[in-house]
């Protein structure tokens, strides 16, 4: 059996970023991948400005701990002050430009108004030069890179783009992924269950995962457990998609038709991976439709996941996610993890690499879901991440374990 890392390395050796770009308004770029570096059109901030409500002063006038100055001007945000003369201060508000001549801001909490004074302020502290001043261009500089190619655009990146004066961004086109699900026992919620039937949870889980990653996700539904139906579904799925994902049918039973169907319509490797939950994973490609001149118009990648719901979910996160991220052209495809204290015992070490469903507790440690069966999807709903437990390793309370949070895997 392959190790998880061997399987992942093999998958990623085939993935190449999509070539096509799209120019979209900033407001429509959420969840897309930036196709090229973009430069700021402006300095941010455009002028030196104050980060506090208070008084702009000259440090030469405020060398003593208590100093009374004449308030010569008032500068709200959106206006520009005049030259600050010696012995004067300017009342200034957060975001307003620093007037020429001033080299520090004293926040209003460190000032008092002398009794009966109309245009005076008493400065009760000795400011240092540059205090509470945000310098021009300290966030972004005109002509310099504001955002780098390959980043996944979150709300904060769209804010940076707006700060830089940008109205549109060049992004990678969405990776087009189609999913279908095999198994005559499957039914959709709302349909009556026949004897021995179950509702298809993998459909909603996997399609939601794809959309969370910013994919253009299509659903071909449940395909009957027949070779001809599986081949037809593959032909249909390959036409307009970059990747085909299936769930179920990747074992070697008589009703598992994925292997012969993909082999007939393209090429396939069927791997046994030394992980739990998981183990069977199919990877290959399906030929796209023939062109008029007799040539073949490329291939769609194929990944077949196991049918058990937790196995399907975990193998998607560990293998399909990084494969998609590379297709998207992202700058980072690593699986995020960090070490956290285990507040549980897991003493039955397995020869496979186990991925245990856990939840962070209020004490900063990890609790273990009591039932780690690959069919218990509530373990993933209850949990907020996985513990990566190496082969042959037991876990004792207090051990530091590698924790992979779900929220970092679904974006």
Secondary structure, 3 states (H helix, E strand, C coil): CECHHHHHHHHHHHCCCCCCEEEEEHHHCCCCEECCCEECCCCECCCCEECCCEEEECHHHCCCCCEEEEEEEEECCCCCCCCCCCCEEEEECCCCECCCCCCEEEEHHHEECCCCCCCEEEECCCCCCCCCEECCCCCECCCCEEECCCCECCHHHHHHHHHCCCCEEEEECCCEEEEEEECCCEECCCCCCCCCCEECHHHHHHHHHHHHCCCEEEEEEEECCCHHHHHHHHHHHHCCCCEEEEECCCCCCCCCCHHHHHHHHEEEEEEEECEECCCEEEEEEEECCECCCCCECCEEEEEEECCCHHHHHHHHHHHHHHHHHHHHCCCCCCCCCEEEEECCCECCCCCCEEEEEEEECCCCCEEECCCCCCCCCHHHHHCCEEEEECCCCCECCCCEEEEEEHHHHCC
